[in-house]
Amino acid sequence: MKPTFSQDDRILVLGIGNILWADEGFGVRAVEEFHRRYAVPDNVTILDGGTQGLYLVNYLEEADRLIVFDAIDYGLEPGQLKLVRDDEVPRFTGAKKMSLHQTGFQEVISAADLLGRCPKHLVLIGCQPLDLEDWGGPLTPPVRDQIAPAINLACAILAEWGLTVSQRAEPLADIERLLANDIDHLHYETRPARSATLPEICPCASACP
C-alpha cells in the first residue's frame, strides 16, 4: 500500500536531550548529524530541541508529521535502537514514561494532543543509553555508534512518506550548523580532557537561543 502524502505536509525532524549528560545527548547529536549530512525540501524543518520541553509545543502544532530522536529507557541492551510510531507512542503522562527528561517527549505530545494540534503521524527513534551520570561527558561508544543507523531509519521513514533527502555536496558553513560555540559534536568530543574546570557553557546547552 502506497503511503498517503501531500506535498503540503509540514514535517518536523526533532532531536531532544541534554548534551551535558553523556548519552542523554543522543537525540541532539543525531539531529545535528542529520542536518550536517542532508539537505531537505522547504517543507521539512530540522530542529535541535535541546531541553526546551513544553516550549516545543508550538513547533509540533505547525507540523503534520514528526520524527523525534531521543535517548529512551526501553530496558534493552545499551546502544540498541527501537522505532515506535503513531498509536504506539505513549501520548499522556499517565502512560509508562519513556523519555528521560524532566519535561520530555511525552509531555510535549500530550500538550499538543490536548490542544487538538498533534501531528497526525509520529515516529520516535529511541536509543537505549548506557551512561547518564557523566556530567560533561561525551556519548558512550555503543550509543555514538547508533547515530548513523538512526539517521538511516529517519531517511527510510521520510522515503516512506514520499520525501527524498539529498546528501550535501559541500560541507556546511559554521554559521549554518545547528550547534555552534564549540558545543557541536566534533569540537565537544575532541576538546581537551576535562579537569576540575568544565567548559563555561550554559547548563541548558542547546536549548538556549
Residue frames as a rotation matrix with the C-alpha (Angstrom) as fourth column:
MET 1
0.574 0.819 0.000 0.00
0.819 -0.574 0.000 0.00
0.000 0.000 -1.000 0.00
LYS 2
-0.226 -0.666 0.711 1.45
0.640 -0.652 -0.407 3.36
0.734 0.363 0.573 -1.06
PRO 3
-0.518 0.011 -0.855 1.82
0.776 -0.415 -0.476 5.99
-0.360 -0.910 0.206 1.66
THR 4
0.541 0.691 0.479 -0.59
0.785 -0.620 0.007 8.88
0.302 0.372 -0.878 1.54
PHE 5
-0.264 -0.722 -0.640 1.42
0.787 -0.545 0.290 12.03
-0.558 -0.427 0.712 1.38
SER 6
0.838 0.481 0.260 0.63
0.546 -0.719 -0.430 15.59
-0.020 0.502 -0.864 0.48
GLN 7
-0.073 -0.898 0.434 3.38
0.797 -0.314 -0.515 17.86
0.599 0.308 0.739 -0.79
ASP 8
0.160 0.215 0.963 1.86
-0.257 -0.933 0.251 20.45
0.953 -0.288 -0.094 1.52
ASP 9
0.839 0.138 -0.527 2.52
0.409 0.478 0.777 18.31
0.359 -0.867 0.345 4.62
ARG 10
0.402 -0.702 0.588 4.87
-0.686 -0.656 -0.315 20.01
0.607 -0.276 -0.745 7.05
ILE 11
0.675 -0.271 -0.686 7.47
0.410 0.911 0.043 17.70
0.613 -0.310 0.726 8.55
LEU 12
0.591 -0.500 0.633 9.47
-0.768 -0.589 0.252 18.29
0.247 -0.635 -0.732 11.71
VAL 13
0.439 -0.576 -0.690 12.67
0.407 0.812 -0.419 16.31
0.801 -0.097 0.591 12.37
LEU 14
0.620 0.000 0.784 13.46
-0.580 -0.672 0.460 16.92
0.527 -0.740 -0.417 16.03
GLY 15
-0.070 -0.646 -0.760 16.24
0.432 0.668 -0.606 15.93
0.899 -0.371 0.232 18.39
ILE 16
0.644 0.301 0.703 15.84
-0.461 -0.581 0.671 16.36
0.610 -0.757 -0.235 22.14
GLY 17
0.628 -0.448 -0.636 18.17
0.699 0.683 0.210 15.80
0.341 -0.577 0.742 25.07
ASN 18
0.920 -0.390 0.048 20.95
-0.354 -0.769 0.532 17.36
-0.170 -0.506 -0.845 27.12
ILE 19
0.643 -0.710 -0.287 24.45
-0.027 0.354 -0.935 17.04
0.765 0.609 0.208 25.67
LEU 20
-0.071 -0.710 0.701 26.00
-0.817 -0.362 -0.449 17.63
0.573 -0.604 -0.554 29.10
TRP 21
0.164 0.179 0.970 24.76
-0.811 0.584 0.030 14.31
-0.562 -0.792 0.241 30.48
ALA 22
-0.691 -0.602 0.400 26.63
-0.308 0.746 0.591 11.83
-0.654 0.285 -0.700 28.29
ASP 23
-0.883 0.276 0.379 24.14
0.462 0.647 0.606 9.55
-0.078 0.711 -0.699 26.47
GLU 24
0.030 0.929 -0.369 21.24
0.622 -0.307 -0.720 11.90
-0.782 -0.208 -0.587 27.16
GLY 25
-0.152 -0.168 -0.974 22.60
-0.455 -0.863 0.220 13.93
-0.878 0.476 0.055 24.29
PHE 26
-0.602 -0.153 0.784 21.86
0.454 0.742 0.493 11.23
-0.657 0.652 -0.377 21.71
GLY 27
0.344 0.859 0.378 18.82
0.828 -0.088 -0.553 12.94
-0.442 0.504 -0.742 20.22
VAL 28
0.726 -0.148 -0.672 20.60
-0.216 -0.976 -0.018 16.27
-0.653 0.158 -0.741 19.78
ARG 29
-0.329 -0.942 -0.059 23.67
-0.432 0.095 0.897 14.63
-0.840 0.321 -0.438 18.26
ALA 30
-0.382 0.253 0.889 21.55
0.672 0.737 0.079 12.56
-0.635 0.627 -0.451 15.87
VAL 31
0.698 0.699 0.151 19.59
0.623 -0.490 -0.610 15.53
-0.352 0.520 -0.778 14.53
GLU 32
0.455 -0.645 -0.614 22.80
-0.434 -0.763 0.479 17.58
-0.778 0.048 -0.627 14.33
GLU 33
-0.588 -0.728 0.353 24.42
-0.090 0.493 0.866 14.89
-0.804 0.477 -0.355 12.17
PHE 34
0.043 0.703 0.710 21.29
0.854 0.343 -0.391 14.51
-0.519 0.623 -0.585 10.04
HIS 35
0.877 0.291 -0.383 21.41
0.130 -0.910 -0.394 18.23
-0.463 0.295 -0.836 9.32
ARG 36
0.057 -0.946 -0.320 25.14
-0.511 -0.303 0.805 18.06
-0.858 0.117 -0.500 8.57
ARG 37
-0.637 -0.382 0.669 24.71
0.213 0.747 0.630 15.25
-0.741 0.544 -0.394 6.05
TYR 38
-0.427 0.602 0.675 21.47
0.900 0.360 0.248 16.04
-0.094 0.713 -0.695 4.26
ALA 39
-0.937 0.310 -0.164 19.65
-0.333 -0.932 0.141 18.87
-0.109 0.186 0.976 2.57
VAL 40
-0.557 0.815 0.162 15.86
0.682 0.559 -0.472 18.71
-0.475 -0.152 -0.867 2.82
PRO 41
-0.326 0.535 0.780 12.93
0.695 -0.424 0.581 20.30
0.641 0.731 -0.233 0.97
ASP 42
-0.708 0.014 0.706 11.39
-0.229 -0.950 -0.211 23.54
0.668 -0.311 0.676 2.21
ASN 43
0.330 0.927 0.180 8.50
-0.547 0.032 0.837 21.75
0.770 -0.374 0.518 3.93
VAL 44
0.531 -0.244 -0.811 10.91
0.621 0.764 0.176 19.96
0.577 -0.597 0.557 6.31
THR 45
0.562 -0.346 0.751 12.18
-0.621 -0.776 0.107 21.66
0.546 -0.527 -0.652 9.47
ILE 46
0.196 -0.589 -0.784 15.22
0.552 0.727 -0.408 20.26
0.811 -0.352 0.468 11.29
LEU 47
0.487 0.157 0.859 15.30
-0.471 -0.781 0.410 21.33
0.735 -0.605 -0.306 14.92
ASP 48
-0.579 -0.615 -0.536 17.62
0.339 0.416 -0.844 20.87
0.742 -0.670 -0.032 17.88
GLY 49
0.432 0.876 0.217 15.05
0.062 -0.268 0.961 20.88
0.900 -0.402 -0.170 20.68
GLY 50
-0.567 -0.751 0.338 17.64
-0.313 -0.183 -0.932 20.54
0.762 -0.634 -0.132 23.44
THR 51
-0.745 0.320 -0.586 15.84
0.662 0.463 -0.589 20.61
0.083 -0.827 -0.556 26.79
GLN 52
-0.895 0.357 0.267 13.19
-0.308 -0.928 0.208 23.14
0.323 0.104 0.941 25.85
GLY 53
-0.820 0.573 0.007 10.35
0.374 0.544 -0.752 20.85
-0.434 -0.613 -0.660 26.92
LEU 54
0.053 0.996 0.077 6.91
0.772 0.008 -0.636 22.38
-0.634 0.093 -0.768 26.59
TYR 55
-0.030 -0.125 -0.992 8.29
-0.364 -0.923 0.127 25.29
-0.931 0.365 -0.018 24.57
LEU 56
-0.926 -0.376 0.031 8.40
-0.135 0.408 0.903 22.79
-0.352 0.832 -0.428 21.70
VAL 57
-0.221 0.923 0.315 4.60
0.551 0.385 -0.740 22.53
-0.805 0.010 -0.594 21.57
ASN 58
0.337 0.354 -0.872 4.43
-0.388 -0.792 -0.471 25.48
-0.858 0.497 -0.130 19.16
TYR 59
-0.551 -0.611 -0.569 6.64
-0.788 0.156 0.595 23.62
-0.275 0.776 -0.568 16.71
LEU 60
-0.875 0.267 0.403 4.50
0.276 0.960 -0.037 20.48
-0.397 0.078 -0.915 16.97
GLU 61
0.048 0.964 -0.260 1.35
0.217 -0.264 -0.940 22.49
-0.975 -0.012 -0.222 16.34
GLU 62
0.244 -0.020 -0.970 2.77
-0.771 -0.610 -0.181 23.54
-0.588 0.792 -0.164 12.99
ALA 63
-0.739 -0.636 -0.222 3.76
-0.651 0.591 0.476 20.00
-0.171 0.497 -0.851 11.90
ASP 64
0.404 0.833 -0.378 1.72
-0.892 0.450 0.039 17.34
0.203 0.321 0.925 10.12
ARG 65
0.814 -0.256 -0.521 4.38
0.208 0.967 -0.150 14.67
0.542 0.013 0.840 10.56
LEU 66
0.590 -0.564 0.578 7.04
-0.802 -0.492 0.339 14.32
0.093 -0.663 -0.743 13.23
ILE 67
0.541 -0.555 -0.632 10.25
0.356 0.832 -0.426 12.33
0.762 0.006 0.648 13.61
VAL 68
0.747 -0.267 0.610 11.96
-0.639 -0.542 0.546 12.50
0.185 -0.797 -0.575 17.00
PHE 69
0.059 -0.792 -0.608 15.44
0.182 0.607 -0.773 11.31
0.982 -0.065 0.180 18.02
ASP 70
0.461 0.123 0.879 15.74
-0.777 -0.422 0.466 10.72
0.429 -0.898 -0.099 21.77
ALA 71
-0.772 -0.607 -0.189 17.50
-0.361 0.663 -0.656 8.69
0.523 -0.438 -0.731 24.44
ILE 72
0.255 0.959 0.121 14.87
-0.808 0.143 0.571 6.25
0.531 -0.243 0.812 25.69
ASP 73
-0.685 -0.415 0.598 14.96
-0.696 0.614 -0.371 3.74
-0.213 -0.671 -0.710 28.52
TYR 74
0.195 0.719 -0.667 13.41
-0.820 0.493 0.291 0.68
0.538 0.490 0.686 26.91
GLY 75
0.476 -0.120 0.871 15.21
-0.647 0.622 0.440 -1.72
-0.595 -0.773 0.218 29.24
LEU 76
0.985 -0.157 -0.071 17.27
0.044 0.626 -0.778 -3.02
0.167 0.764 0.624 26.32
GLU 77
0.284 -0.956 -0.070 20.98
0.926 0.255 0.276 -3.53
-0.246 -0.143 0.959 25.79
PRO 78
0.229 -0.247 -0.942 22.89
0.088 -0.958 0.272 -0.21
-0.969 -0.145 -0.198 25.76
GLY 79
-0.669 -0.515 -0.536 23.04
-0.384 -0.379 0.842 1.28
-0.637 0.769 0.056 22.29
GLN 80
-0.689 0.462 0.558 20.07
0.675 0.688 0.265 -0.65
-0.262 0.559 -0.786 20.94
LEU 81
-0.899 0.407 -0.163 17.68
-0.438 -0.830 0.344 1.31
0.005 0.380 0.925 18.73
LYS 82
-0.549 0.807 0.220 13.92
0.726 0.590 -0.353 0.99
-0.414 -0.034 -0.910 18.78
LEU 83
-0.945 0.302 0.128 11.44
-0.148 -0.742 0.654 2.66
0.293 0.599 0.746 16.48
VAL 84
-0.498 0.843 -0.205 7.97
0.689 0.241 -0.684 3.46
-0.527 -0.482 -0.700 17.82
ARG 85
-0.985 0.098 0.141 5.30
0.035 -0.689 0.723 5.11
0.168 0.718 0.676 15.72
ASP 86
-0.420 0.890 0.176 1.81
-0.283 -0.313 0.906 6.59
0.862 0.331 0.384 15.67
ASP 87
0.554 0.795 0.248 -0.52
-0.477 0.060 0.877 4.87
0.682 -0.604 0.412 18.16
GLU 88
0.465 -0.458 -0.757 2.38
0.653 0.755 -0.056 3.01
0.598 -0.468 0.651 19.77
VAL 89
-0.578 -0.705 0.411 3.76
0.283 -0.646 -0.709 6.31
0.765 -0.293 0.573 21.10
PRO 90
-0.075 0.551 -0.831 2.51
0.997 0.028 -0.072 6.99
-0.017 -0.834 -0.552 24.66
ARG 91
-0.185 0.068 0.980 0.95
0.453 -0.879 0.146 10.43
0.872 0.471 0.132 24.48
PHE 92
0.595 0.521 0.613 -0.12
-0.281 -0.579 0.765 11.00
0.753 -0.627 -0.198 28.05
THR 93
-0.283 -0.823 0.493 1.90
-0.747 -0.133 -0.652 11.23
0.602 -0.552 -0.577 31.21
GLY 94
0.359 0.474 0.804 -0.22
-0.866 0.491 0.097 8.53
-0.349 -0.731 0.586 32.83
ALA 95
0.936 -0.111 -0.335 1.34
-0.094 0.838 -0.537 6.01
0.341 0.534 0.774 30.45
LYS 96
0.598 -0.784 -0.163 4.73
0.697 0.410 0.588 4.48
-0.394 -0.466 0.792 31.15
LYS 97
0.756 -0.375 -0.536 7.30
-0.397 -0.914 0.079 7.25
-0.520 0.153 -0.841 30.94
MET 98
0.762 -0.492 0.421 9.71
0.647 0.613 -0.454 6.67
-0.035 0.618 0.785 28.09
SER 99
0.432 -0.622 0.653 11.63
0.134 -0.672 -0.728 9.92
0.892 0.402 -0.207 27.70
LEU 100
0.028 -0.565 -0.824 14.34
0.931 0.315 -0.184 10.57
0.363 -0.762 0.535 30.26
HIS 101
-0.711 -0.377 0.594 13.90
0.271 -0.926 -0.263 14.32
0.649 -0.026 0.760 30.50
GLN 102
-0.871 0.372 -0.322 12.15
0.233 -0.263 -0.936 16.26
-0.432 -0.890 0.142 33.25
THR 103
0.242 0.909 -0.340 9.70
-0.323 -0.255 -0.911 17.61
-0.915 0.330 0.232 30.70
GLY 104
-0.677 -0.683 0.273 10.16
-0.088 0.443 0.892 15.26
-0.730 0.580 -0.360 27.80
PHE 105
-0.968 0.174 -0.179 8.66
-0.167 0.082 0.983 13.99
0.185 0.981 -0.051 24.65
GLN 106
-0.533 0.814 -0.229 5.50
0.791 0.576 0.205 12.57
0.299 -0.072 -0.952 26.19
GLU 107
-0.196 0.445 -0.874 4.59
0.622 -0.633 -0.462 15.79
-0.758 -0.634 -0.153 27.96
VAL 108
-0.726 -0.125 -0.676 5.05
-0.359 -0.769 0.529 17.75
-0.586 0.627 0.513 24.73
ILE 109
-0.895 0.419 -0.154 2.95
0.084 0.497 0.864 15.26
0.439 0.760 -0.480 22.75
SER 110
-0.400 0.769 -0.498 0.30
0.914 0.294 -0.280 15.25
-0.069 -0.567 -0.821 25.47
ALA 111
-0.351 0.229 -0.908 0.04
0.205 -0.928 -0.313 19.05
-0.914 -0.296 0.279 25.46
ALA 112
-0.848 0.006 -0.530 -0.21
-0.495 -0.370 0.787 19.19
-0.191 0.929 0.316 21.66
ASP 113
-0.797 0.574 -0.187 -2.80
0.429 0.757 0.493 16.41
0.425 0.313 -0.850 21.70
LEU 114
-0.302 0.695 -0.652 -4.95
0.834 -0.138 -0.534 18.20
-0.461 -0.705 -0.538 24.27
LEU 115
-0.396 0.095 -0.913 -4.85
-0.221 -0.975 -0.006 21.31
-0.891 0.199 0.407 22.10
GLY 116
0.603 0.664 0.442 -6.02
0.205 0.406 -0.890 19.26
-0.771 0.628 0.108 19.14
ARG 117
0.784 -0.382 -0.490 -2.87
-0.620 -0.533 -0.577 20.12
-0.041 0.755 -0.654 17.22
CYS 118
0.154 -0.743 0.651 -0.78
-0.288 0.597 0.749 16.95
-0.945 -0.303 -0.123 17.49
PRO 119
-0.490 -0.377 -0.786 0.96
-0.857 0.044 0.513 15.82
-0.158 0.925 -0.344 14.27
LYS 120
0.552 0.827 -0.105 -1.08
-0.830 0.533 -0.167 13.14
-0.082 0.180 0.980 12.53
HIS 121
0.788 -0.383 -0.482 1.96
0.181 0.892 -0.413 10.88
0.588 0.239 0.773 12.10
LEU 122
0.638 -0.560 0.528 4.53
-0.763 -0.367 0.532 10.34
-0.104 -0.742 -0.662 14.86
VAL 123
0.685 -0.515 -0.515 7.80
0.238 0.827 -0.510 8.45
0.689 0.226 0.689 14.71
LEU 124
0.743 -0.474 0.472 10.10
-0.652 -0.355 0.670 8.10
-0.150 -0.806 -0.573 17.73
ILE 125
0.536 -0.685 -0.494 13.61
0.095 0.631 -0.770 6.78
0.839 0.366 0.403 17.09
GLY 126
0.805 -0.143 0.576 14.99
-0.591 -0.282 0.756 5.96
0.054 -0.949 -0.312 20.52
CYS 127
0.096 -0.835 -0.541 18.36
-0.166 0.523 -0.836 4.67
0.981 0.170 -0.089 21.67
GLN 128
0.875 0.172 -0.452 18.95
0.359 0.394 0.846 2.80
0.324 -0.903 0.283 24.91
PRO 129
0.514 -0.715 0.474 21.55
-0.649 -0.685 -0.331 4.78
0.561 -0.138 -0.816 26.94
LEU 130
0.220 -0.553 -0.804 24.48
0.541 0.755 -0.372 3.32
0.812 -0.353 0.465 28.81
ASP 131
-0.473 -0.505 -0.722 25.61
0.880 -0.302 -0.366 6.28
-0.033 -0.808 0.588 30.95
LEU 132
0.359 0.653 0.667 23.53
0.552 -0.725 0.412 9.24
0.753 0.221 -0.620 32.10
GLU 133
0.850 -0.014 -0.526 25.67
0.505 -0.262 0.822 10.28
-0.149 -0.965 -0.216 35.06
ASP 134
-0.132 -0.989 0.064 28.86
0.956 -0.110 0.270 11.55
-0.260 0.097 0.961 33.40
TRP 135
0.730 0.430 -0.531 28.43
0.366 -0.902 -0.228 15.32
-0.577 -0.028 -0.816 33.74
GLY 136
0.414 -0.546 -0.728 30.12
-0.685 -0.714 0.146 16.98
-0.600 0.438 -0.669 30.78
GLY 137
-0.411 -0.636 0.653 30.99
-0.115 0.747 0.655 13.62
-0.904 0.195 -0.380 29.27
PRO 138
-0.617 0.126 -0.777 30.57
-0.787 -0.132 0.603 12.54
-0.027 0.983 0.180 25.64
LEU 139
0.599 0.769 -0.223 28.30
-0.790 0.613 -0.013 9.87
0.127 0.184 0.975 24.25
THR 140
0.044 -0.542 0.839 29.45
-0.437 0.745 0.504 6.35
-0.898 -0.389 -0.204 25.12
PRO 141
-0.804 -0.500 -0.323 30.69
-0.484 0.233 0.844 4.25
-0.346 0.834 -0.429 22.17
PRO 142
-0.748 0.524 0.408 27.62
0.603 0.793 0.087 1.97
-0.277 0.311 -0.909 21.87
VAL 143
0.299 0.873 -0.385 25.31
0.559 -0.487 -0.671 4.98
-0.773 -0.015 -0.634 21.73
ARG 144
-0.048 -0.411 -0.910 27.55
-0.512 -0.773 0.376 7.06
-0.858 0.484 -0.174 19.47
ASP 145
-0.906 -0.384 0.177 27.71
-0.090 0.583 0.807 4.13
-0.413 0.716 -0.563 17.03
GLN 146
-0.326 0.871 0.368 23.92
0.838 0.446 -0.314 4.26
-0.437 0.206 -0.875 16.61
ILE 147
-0.179 0.259 -0.949 23.80
-0.159 -0.960 -0.232 7.81
-0.971 0.109 0.213 15.24
ALA 148
-0.781 -0.183 -0.596 24.29
-0.597 -0.056 0.800 6.69
-0.180 0.981 -0.066 11.63
PRO 149
-0.854 0.518 -0.040 21.75
0.482 0.819 0.312 3.82
0.194 0.247 -0.949 11.84
ALA 150
-0.225 0.799 -0.558 19.24
0.624 -0.322 -0.712 6.19
-0.748 -0.508 -0.426 13.48
ILE 151
-0.348 0.030 -0.937 19.68
-0.510 -0.845 0.162 8.66
-0.786 0.535 0.309 10.63
ASN 152
-0.965 -0.015 -0.261 19.20
-0.230 0.522 0.822 5.86
0.124 0.853 -0.507 8.11
LEU 153
-0.561 0.819 -0.124 15.92
0.797 0.493 -0.349 4.99
-0.225 -0.295 -0.929 9.83
ALA 154
-0.094 0.515 -0.852 14.79
0.130 -0.842 -0.523 8.60
-0.987 -0.160 0.013 9.58
CYS 155
-0.651 -0.204 -0.731 15.65
-0.652 -0.344 0.676 8.69
-0.389 0.917 0.091 5.87
ALA 156
-0.944 0.330 -0.030 13.66
0.279 0.842 0.462 5.48
0.178 0.428 -0.886 5.35
ILE 157
-0.263 0.881 -0.394 10.65
0.739 -0.079 -0.669 6.98
-0.621 -0.467 -0.630 7.10
LEU 158
-0.195 0.134 -0.972 10.87
-0.343 -0.937 -0.060 10.14
-0.919 0.322 0.229 5.00
ALA 159
-0.900 -0.154 -0.408 11.07
-0.435 0.272 0.858 8.00
-0.021 0.950 -0.312 1.85
GLU 160
-0.720 0.694 -0.016 8.02
0.688 0.711 -0.143 6.08
-0.087 -0.114 -0.990 3.03
TRP 161
0.033 0.717 -0.697 6.25
0.465 -0.628 -0.624 9.43
-0.884 -0.303 -0.355 3.29
GLY 162
0.662 0.245 0.708 7.20
0.743 -0.096 -0.662 10.19
-0.094 0.965 -0.246 -0.31
LEU 163
0.929 -0.359 -0.087 10.09
-0.353 -0.932 0.078 12.50
-0.109 -0.041 -0.993 0.51
THR 164
0.610 -0.792 0.019 13.68
0.727 0.550 -0.411 12.23
0.315 0.265 0.911 -0.68
VAL 165
0.813 -0.466 -0.348 16.58
-0.140 -0.737 0.661 13.92
-0.565 -0.489 -0.665 1.05
SER 166
0.814 -0.576 0.074 19.83
0.188 0.142 -0.972 14.64
0.550 0.805 0.224 -0.78
GLN 167
0.424 -0.752 -0.505 23.33
0.862 0.165 0.479 14.32
-0.277 -0.638 0.718 0.56
ARG 168
0.835 -0.125 -0.537 25.08
-0.114 -0.992 0.054 17.66
-0.539 0.016 -0.842 0.81
ALA 169
0.757 -0.583 0.295 27.67
0.505 0.235 -0.830 18.23
0.415 0.778 0.473 -1.90
GLU 170
-0.131 -0.787 0.603 29.51
-0.010 -0.607 -0.795 20.85
0.991 -0.110 0.072 0.14
PRO 171
-0.502 -0.097 -0.859 30.25
0.815 0.277 -0.508 20.94
0.287 -0.956 -0.060 3.88
LEU 172
0.633 0.774 -0.005 28.08
0.701 -0.571 0.429 23.21
0.329 -0.275 -0.903 5.96
ALA 173
-0.201 -0.615 0.762 29.47
0.028 -0.781 -0.623 26.61
0.979 -0.104 0.174 6.81
ASP 174
-0.863 -0.214 -0.458 29.91
0.436 0.141 -0.889 27.22
0.255 -0.966 -0.029 10.54
ILE 175
-0.837 0.545 0.043 27.04
-0.521 -0.772 -0.365 29.70
-0.166 -0.328 0.930 10.57
GLU 176
-0.119 0.825 -0.553 24.67
-0.790 0.258 0.556 27.03
0.601 0.503 0.621 9.20
ARG 177
-0.748 -0.220 -0.626 25.34
0.100 0.895 -0.435 24.43
0.656 -0.388 -0.648 11.88
LEU 178
0.379 0.908 -0.180 22.63
0.284 0.071 0.956 23.51
0.881 -0.414 -0.231 14.36
LEU 179
0.867 -0.179 -0.465 25.07
0.451 -0.114 0.885 23.88
-0.211 -0.977 -0.017 17.26
ALA 180
0.459 -0.740 0.491 27.94
0.146 -0.483 -0.863 26.31
0.876 0.468 -0.114 17.49
ASN 181
0.473 -0.318 0.822 30.23
-0.781 -0.583 0.224 27.87
0.407 -0.748 -0.524 20.11
ASP 182
-0.520 -0.832 -0.192 32.30
-0.699 0.544 -0.464 24.69
0.491 -0.108 -0.865 20.31
ILE 183
-0.371 0.418 0.829 29.42
-0.595 0.578 -0.558 22.53
-0.713 -0.701 0.034 21.53
ASP 184
0.481 0.400 -0.780 28.91
-0.850 0.433 -0.301 20.89
0.217 0.808 0.548 18.15
HIS 185
0.990 0.055 0.127 29.67
-0.095 0.939 0.331 17.17
-0.101 -0.340 0.935 18.31
LEU 186
0.554 -0.833 0.001 33.14
0.486 0.323 -0.812 17.27
0.676 0.450 0.584 16.76
HIS 187
-0.128 -0.642 0.756 34.51
-0.316 -0.696 -0.645 20.07
0.940 -0.322 -0.114 18.94
TYR 188
0.477 0.390 0.788 32.81
-0.850 -0.024 0.526 18.79
0.225 -0.920 0.320 22.08
GLU 189
0.998 -0.045 0.050 34.19
0.032 0.974 0.224 15.26
-0.058 -0.222 0.973 21.75
THR 190
0.423 -0.899 0.110 37.70
0.723 0.263 -0.638 16.35
0.545 0.350 0.762 20.80
ARG 191
0.663 -0.176 0.728 38.13
-0.400 -0.905 0.145 19.13
0.633 -0.387 -0.670 23.35
PRO 192
-0.443 -0.894 0.067 40.97
-0.511 0.190 -0.838 18.79
0.737 -0.406 -0.541 25.87
ALA 193
-0.374 0.262 -0.890 40.48
0.581 0.814 -0.004 16.23
0.723 -0.518 -0.457 28.62
ARG 194
0.537 0.685 0.492 38.10
0.000 -0.584 0.812 17.50
0.843 -0.436 -0.314 31.26
SER 195
-0.692 -0.680 -0.240 39.57
0.311 0.019 -0.950 18.74
0.651 -0.733 0.198 34.52
ALA 196
-0.539 0.497 -0.680 38.01
0.757 -0.067 -0.649 20.25
-0.368 -0.865 -0.340 37.59
THR 197
-0.397 0.381 -0.835 37.02
-0.289 -0.915 -0.281 23.18
-0.871 0.130 0.474 35.41
LEU 198
-0.116 0.463 0.879 34.40
0.800 0.567 -0.194 22.35
-0.588 0.681 -0.436 32.77
PRO 199
-0.744 -0.117 0.658 33.74
0.575 -0.613 0.541 24.49
0.340 0.781 0.524 29.70
GLU 200
-0.734 0.463 -0.496 31.79
0.108 -0.641 -0.759 27.59
-0.670 -0.611 0.421 30.60
ILE 201
-0.825 0.563 -0.044 28.60
-0.115 -0.091 0.989 26.86
0.553 0.822 0.140 28.70
CYS 202
-0.316 0.791 0.525 25.05
-0.928 -0.372 0.001 27.24
0.196 -0.487 0.851 29.79
PRO 203
-0.749 0.020 0.662 23.62
-0.327 0.858 -0.396 24.17
-0.576 -0.513 -0.637 31.66
CYS 204
0.322 0.928 0.185 20.62
-0.210 0.261 -0.942 24.10
-0.923 0.265 0.279 29.36
ALA 205
-0.476 -0.673 0.565 23.06
0.367 0.432 0.824 23.54
-0.799 0.600 0.042 26.49
SER 206
-0.923 -0.003 0.384 21.44
0.378 -0.176 0.909 23.65
0.065 0.984 0.163 23.07
ALA 207
0.034 0.995 -0.098 18.11
0.999 -0.037 -0.034 24.85
-0.037 -0.097 -0.995 24.45
CYS 208
-0.064 -0.099 -0.993 19.45
0.372 -0.926 0.068 28.40
-0.926 -0.365 0.096 24.66
PRO 209
0.926 0.375 -0.042 18.78
0.124 -0.409 -0.904 30.80
-0.356 0.832 -0.426 21.78
